[in-house]
Amino acid sequence: MRLANESEYFASRSTLPREAAILLEEFAYEFGQTYDAYLVIDPDREYFWARGRSGVVGFKRWGGCAYVVGGLLAPLEAQSALLEEFLDFATAERLNVSFYNLAPQQLEVFRRRGLEITKVGEEPIVDLAATSWTGKPYEWLRRQENYCTRQGVHFRELRHDAADPEYRERIVPELEEISRIHLAGTMHGRELQFFASRFDPLTLGRRRLFVAERGSRIEAFVTCNPCMAGDRWAIEMFRRRDDATRGAIPFMMMKIMRKLKTEGVATASLSLVPGLRTGRAMTGDSRLMRFITSGWWHGCGWIYDMQGLYHFKSRFRPDYSESYVAAWPRITLLSALGFGATWGVVSFSPWKLAVRGVRLMGKSRDRAALAKPSVG
């Protein structure tokens, strides 16, 4: 739908003209700066295009709030105009807007426009050129890799062509089975939404799909999202069978990063660790969001174990890039609640929560040994 100022709005991906859908995917690949930018091609969002289709914002509504991941998908010189036009649209629609998971290099355009900026976590980034995975810091990872190799586990990348009968009729059902098994064992019992990919093996786009196989059986899979025009790939989803070979996921992650390095890819993202080092105040930030993210990090591991997530990802010895939310006009209690509802993390099984709580209490000594982030 064309708006009065020649910008465009579409209520879903299915309503996009074919040329706009192609351009959307190209913009996500070319201009996305973070691991979640490629999620803009998923079907659960609305789209705002700047005049001349010079840039696009994908968002989802919850009540009177709009949530954006992936930032402003446009060339740098077009981002200010895209932001201005989108905020005009949001004003007309009476929307409170939150741009989530923004990298530091993306913030200047939001600062100039006066949005409220708050840190929400950090994204672990592995510098592939500088990493050789040798020495004591990588000993645990090499053990997982070597153990899986000794057990006969093989790693390969799949060509996910929906037109290929072998892929569509034999491999896809096996991948979907693994996904169902994995999700059944989670606190939420289903896929999280919007801020995380939904697994659809027939519509992966430019995502890359890797599997760990033992014999003719797939034990686990990993998908990677492109960003920075392919100069960075993000390990965004990993799922495994309950009886998969021990260490199958770190085995695959190591193999993926080794492969990316041989291809000349600069960096690999391990995707966001929410709440990481978010307790320190910033000038003009949201005290409410800071309270929520810091409090969740310290007190809500039973629901979403961010400290355990940090411990696992720290094994890969990454650098850390701060991640922010830019809100207009500001974060409110309603928009913060909508963030949790849109993500899906506030909907979980009380029974599974109780079981996890008992298990975590029984592992209190082990959890005391989890990697602790430095203060910063």
MARTOR-112017 format. One record per residue: x, y, z of N, C-alpha, C in turn; residue in three letters. Coordinates in steps of 0.05 Angstrom, whole numbers, plus 5000, padded with zeros to 4 digits. Example, Ala and Ser with C-alpha at 12.3 -4.5 7.8 and 13.67 -1.06 7.14 Angstrom:
% MARTOR-112017
526448865156524649105156526449345156Ala
525749555142527349795143525850015157Ser
% end
This chain:
% MARTOR-112017
501749765000500050005000501850255000Met
501350424980502950674979501750884997Arg
503451015013502551225031502851495019Leu
501851695033501651965022504352085014Ala
506452015029509152125024510751945005Asn
509451764991510651574972512251344985Glu
512151335012513151085024511050865021Ser
511750625030509950395026509750235051Glu
507350115055506949935078505549685068Tyr
506549455078505349195072504949035097Phe
502548925100501748795125503048525130Ala
504248405109505548145112507348095088Ser
509047895090510747825067509147725044Arg
506947595049505347485027504047705010Ser
503947955021502748175005504848334991Thr
507448264995509548414981509548354951Leu
509748554934510248494906512748334902Pro
512848174881515147994878517848144878Arg
517948374865520448524863521248634891Glu
519248704907519848794934520748574952Ala
519648334949520548094964523448024958Ala
524148044933526947994925528848204937Ile
527948454935529648664946529848644976Leu
527748564990527848525019530048335026Leu
530148105013532247905019535048015013Glu
535348154991537848274984538748475005Glu
536948645014537648845034538448715061Phe
537048505069537748355093540548245092Ala
541148135069543848015065546048235064Tyr
545448445049547548645043547948835067Glu
545748925080545949145099545549055128Phe
544848805133544548715160547248705175Gly
547248815199549748835214549948635237Gln
547648515244547648335267546348075260Thr
546547885278545747605273542747575265Tyr
541147765275538247735271537147895247Asp
538848025232537848185210536448015189Ala
537347775184536247605164533447505171Tyr
532747525197530047445205527847605192Leu
528547835180526548005167525047855145Val
526247645134524847495112522847295123Ile
522747255150520847065161518047175158Asp
516047005159513347095151511747245172Pro
512747275197511047385218511547685223Asp
511847845202512248125206511048295184Arg
510948555191509948765172512348915161Glu
511949065139514149195126513449485120Tyr
515449655125515349935118517649995099Phe
517050095075519150175056519250475053Trp
521650575054522150865049521550925019Ala
521251175013520751264986522851144967Arg
521851054944523650944924524850674932Gly
523750554953524750304964527750314969Arg
528550544981531350584987532150455014Ser
530250345028530750215053528250095065Gly
528549905083526149765094526549705123Val
524249705137524149625165522049405167Val
522849175179520948965185520248975215Gly
517648955221516848995249514448815255Phe
513848795281511548645290510148815311Lys
507448815310505848965330505048795353Arg
504848925376503548805399502049025413Trp
499449025411497949255421498749505406Gly
499449715421500249965409503249985407Gly
504649755406507649755405508549625379Cys
510849715369512049595346514949515353Ala
515749275346518349165352519849105326Tyr
522349195325524049165302526549015309Val
527348815294529948695296531348725269Val
534048745270535548775246536149065239Gly
534949255253535649535249534449645224Gly
535849845213535049985189536449855165Leu
535049715149536249565126536249755102Leu
538449895100538850095079541750175078Ala
542750285055545450395055545750605076Pro
548150645086548550835108547451115102Leu
547751205077546851475069543851495068Glu
542451275068539451275067538151225093Ala
539751165114538551075139537051295154Gln
538151545154536751765168534051815156Ser
533751815130531251855117529251635123Ala
530351385123528651155129527551175157Leu
529251245176528451265204526351485207Leu
526751715194524851935196522151865185Glu
522151735162519651655149518251445165Glu
519751255177518451045193517251165218Phe
518651355231517551475255515051635249Leu
514951765226512551905217510251705214Asp
510851475202508851265200507951175227Phe
509851125246509151035272507451235287Ala
508051495283506351705296503551695286Thr
503251665260500551645248499051395258Ala
500551185263499350935273499150925303Glu
500251125317500251145346501750905358Arg
504150855348505750635357508150725374Leu
508650575395511150605410513050415398Asn
515450505389517250345372519750275388Val
520650025385523149935397524749785376Ser
527249875371529149745353531049575370Phe
530849315368532449145386534949045372Tyr
536948975389539448845381541049005361Asn
541349265367542949435350545849425358Leu
547649405339550549405344551449695348Ala
553749735362554650015368554850185343Pro
555750065320556150225296553550315284Gln
551250215293548650285283547350515298Gln
548550595320547050765340546951065332Leu
548951165317549151445313546551565301Glu
545351435281542951545268540651555288Val
540551375308538451375328538951595349Phe
541551635355542251845374541452115363Arg
542152165338541552425325538552485326Arg
536952275324534052315323532852325351Arg
534552275372533652305400532252065412Gly
532751825401531451585412532851515438Leu
531451385456532451285481533951025477Glu
536551015484538250785478539150655504Ile
538750385505539450225529540749975520Thr
542749895535544149635530542349405538Lys
542249195521540548965528542148705529Val
544748705522546348465523548848495506Gly
550048275499552448285483552448045463Glu
553548095440553647885419556547785417Glu
556947525423559647415421560547385391Pro
562847485385563947485357566647355357Ile
567047155340569547015337571047135312Val
573447235317575147335295576447095283Asp
575447005260576446755248579346775239Leu
580147005228582847025219584847005241Ala
584147095265585947105288585746855306Ala
584046665299583446435316584446175303Thr
586046025318587045765307586045535324Ser
584645585346583545375364585745185375Trp
588045295379590245145391590745235420Thr
592145075435592945155462590745095483Gly
591445135508589745055530587045185530Lys
586645445522583945565523581945415506Pro
582845265486580945125468580944825473Tyr
582144735495582444455500579744315502Glu
577744435516575144305519573844275491Trp
573944475474572744455448574044235431Leu
576644225432578044015417577243735426Arg
576843705453575943445463573243365452Arg
571443555450568743495439569043415410Gln
570743555395571143505367572343235363Glu
574443175379575842915375574042685384Asn
572542725405570742505414568642435393Tyr
567442635382565442585361566642445337Cys
569042535330570442405307570942115312Thr
571842055337572441775344569841605344Arg
567641725350565041585351563841555323Gln
565241645303564241615275562241825267Gly
562242055280560442265272561742425249Val
560142475229561042625205559642895203His
560943085193559843355189559743425160Phe
557443545151557343645124555243865122Arg
555544025100553544225094551544115074Glu
548944165079546944075061546044295042Leu
545544215018544444394998541344375001Arg
540144585012537344575019535644674995His
535444504976533844564952531144434954Asp
529044594956526344484959525444324935Ala
526744374912525944234888527343954885Ala
529243904903530743654903529143434918Asp
528243224904526643024918528042894942Pro
530642844939532142724961532042894986Glu
532443154982532343345005529543365016Tyr
527543404998524843455007523543205020Arg
524042975009522542735017524042565038Glu
526642575039528142415059529342585081Arg
530642805074532142955094530343145110Ile
528543285097526743475111525143335133Val
523843105129522442975151524242905175Pro
526742835169528642775191529343025206Glu
529843245192530443495206528043585222Leu
525643565212523343645227522843475251Glu
523543215249523343045273525243135295Glu
527743195287529743295306528743555319Ile
527643735303526643985313524443935334Ser
522543755328520343705346521443585372Arg
523343405370524443285395525843495412Ile
527343665399528743875413526844065427His
524844155413522944345424521244235446Leu
520643975444519043845465520543845492Ala
523143855491524643855516525244125527Gly
524444335514524944605523522844705543Thr
523544915558521645035577519045125564Met
519245215539516945325526515445125509His
516744905502515444685487514844755458Gly
515944975448515445065421517545265413Arg
517545345388519445545379518845815391Glu
520945955399520646235406520046395381Leu
519246645384518146795361519747045355Gln
519547145332520447405322523347475327Phe
524347455352527147515357528947265353Phe
527747045345529146805338527946685313Ala
529546535298528546415273526446195279Ser
524646165261522945925260524145735239Arg
524245485246525545295228523645195207Phe
524145275183522645175160524645095139Asp
525244835137527444735120526944785090Pro
524544855083523944895055524145195046Leu
524445375066524645665059526945795074Thr
529345685072531645785087532946015074Leu
532346075048533646295035536646255033Gly
538146465040541046445039542246335065Arg
540646255084541746115107543245875099Arg
545145795115546645545110545845335131Arg
545845085122544844865138546944645140Leu
547744585164549744385169548644165187Phe
549643915183548643695198550943525209Val
550443395231552243185242550842915238Ala
552242735225551042475219552742245231Glu
551342045239552741795248551541565232Arg
553041455214551941275195550041425176Gly
547641325173545741455155543741625170Ser
544241665196542341805214543442085221Arg
541742285217542442555225541942585255Ile
544042665270543842695299543242985308Glu
544143175292543843455300544143635275Ala
543043875277543444065255543844345266Phe
545144515250545644795256544944955232Val
543645185236543245375214544745635220Thr
545845755199547346005202546046225185Cys
545746465196544646695182546846865171Asn
546446975146548447155135548047445145Pro
550147595147550047885151552548005140Cys
552548265137554948415127555748305100Met
553748245083554248145055555847895055Ala
555547725075556947475076559647485089Gly
560447715099563047745113562847645141Asp
560347605151559947475177557547285175Arg
557847045188555646855189555046815219Trp
552546795225551646765253550546485258Ala
551646355278550646095286548146155303Ile
545846135291543446245304541546025314Glu
541745785304539945575313541445305313Met
541245165336542344885336540444705351Phe
539944475340538044285351539144005348Arg
538543835368539743565368537743365379Arg
538243105373536642895385537442855414Arg
535642745430536242695458538542495461Asp
538742305442540842105444543142165424Asp
543442415416545742485399548342435413Ala
550442395398553142355409553842595426Thr
554942545450555742755468557642955453Arg
557043205456558743415444558143475415Gly
555843375405555243405376555043705368Ala
553943865386553544145379556144305378Ile
557844295400560444425397562144315375Pro
561944055370563343925347562544065321Phe
559944105317559044235292559844525291Met
559644665313560444945313563344985306Met
565044815317567844825310568344775280Met
566944565270567244495242566344725224Lys
564044855232563045075216565045305215Ile
566145375239567945605239570545535224Met
571445295226573845215210573245245180Arg
570845165172570145175144569845475135Lys
568545635151568245915145571046055142Leu
572845975159575546095158576946025131Lys
576645775122577845705097576645855073Thr
574145945077572746095056573446395056Glu
575046475076575746755078573746935092Gly
571746815106569846965121571247095145Val
570647345151572147495172571347405200Ala
568747385205567947345233565547155233Thr
565147025257562746865262561446965287Ala
558847005286557247085309556046845323Ser
556146845350554846625365552046715374Leu
551046945365548447055371548347155400Ser
546347315405546147485429546147325455Leu
547547425476547147335503545647565517Val
542947535520541347745533542147795562Pro
542148045569542648125597545548145605Gly
547348065587550248055594551248345599Leu
552248395623553448645631551648885625Arg
549148865634547249085629546649245654Thr
548049205676547349335701548249625703Gly
550249705687551349975689549650175674Arg
549050395687547350605675548850755653Ala
547350835632548351005611546751265611Met
547951475602546551735601544051705583Thr
541751775595539251775579538051505573Gly
539051295587537851025580535350985596Asp
534150745592531650675606532250525632Ser
531650635654532150505679530450245681Arg
527950265669526250025670527449795654Leu
528449845630529649625614532149525627Met
533749705639536149625653535449445677Arg
533449515691532549355714531549075705Phe
530149075683529048815673531348635663Ile
533148735647535248565635537248475657Thr
538048665674539948595695538648405715Ser
536148455722534748285741534348005730Gly
533747985704533347725692535947575691Trp
538147705685540747575685541347445712Trp
540747595734541447505760539447315773His
536847335765534847195780532847015765Gly
533047005739531046855724532246625707Cys
534446505717535646295702533946045699Gly
531946025716530145785714528445805689Trp
527846045680526146085657527846085631Ile
529946235631531746255608534546285618Tyr
536146075615538646055629540846215614Asp
540846475618542746645604545546605614Met
545846545640548546495650549746245639Gln
548046035637548945785624549645825595Gly
548045995581548546055553551246205550Leu
551746395568554246535568556646345572Tyr
556346165591558445975597559145805573His
557045705559557545535535558945705513Phe
557945935508559046095486561846205493Lys
562346235518565046335526567246125520Ser
566445875517568345665511569745725484Arg
568445875467569645925440571446175441Phe
571846295464573646515468573046745449Arg
570546835448569847055429570547325440Pro
570547525422570347795431567347855435Asp
566748085448563948145453563248415443Tyr
561048435428559948685417557448755432Ser
557348995443554949075458552549105440Glu
550249035451547749045436545749215451Ser
544149375435542449585447539649575436Tyr
537849705451535149765441534950065440Val
533850165418533250445414530250475413Ala
529050635432526150655435525250935429Ala
522850945417521651205412518651195418Trp
517651365435519151575449520851465472Pro
519951225484521551115506520350835512Arg
521950675527520950425537518850475559Ile
516650335557514550355578514150075589Thr
512650055611512049795622510549625602Leu
508649745587507149605567509049505545Leu
510849675535512549585513514549375522Ser
515449385548517149175559515748915561Ala
513248925570511648675572511148565544Leu
510648735525510148645497512648525485Gly
515048625493517548505484517648205492Phe
517048145517517147875527514947705513Gly
512547825509510447675496511047625467Ala
512147815453512847785425514947575421Thr
516947575439519047375438518047105445Trp
516047095464514946845472516146725497Gly
518046875510519446765533517746765559Val
515546925559513946945583511746725583Val
511646565562509746345561511146085563Ser
510845945585512345695590510645505607Phe
511545265609510145065625510945085655Ser
509045145673509645155702510844885712Pro
509944665701510944405709513944385702Trp
514544455677517344445668519044645684Lys
517944875691519445065708520144945735Leu
518144805747518644675773520844465771Ala
520644295750522644085746525444205742Val
525544415725528144535720529244655746Arg
527444785762528344895787529644695806Gly
528344455808529444245824532144155814Val
532344125787534944045775537144245780Arg
536444505777538444705781539444715810Leu
537544675828538344675857540244435862Met
539744215848541443985852544144015839Gly
544444215821546944265808548244525817Lys
547544615841548444875850551544885852Ser
552744655859555744655860556944675832Arg
555644535812556644555785556244845774Asp
553944965780553345225770555245435782Arg
556245385805558145575817560745585801Ala
561245375785563645375769563245485741Ala
560745585735560345705709562145945704Leu
562945995680564546235673563146485682Ala
564546665694563446915703564447145685Lys
562647295675563547525658564947735674Pro
566947855662568348075675566448315678Ser
566948475698565248705702565848915681Val
563749025669564149225648561549355640Gly
% end
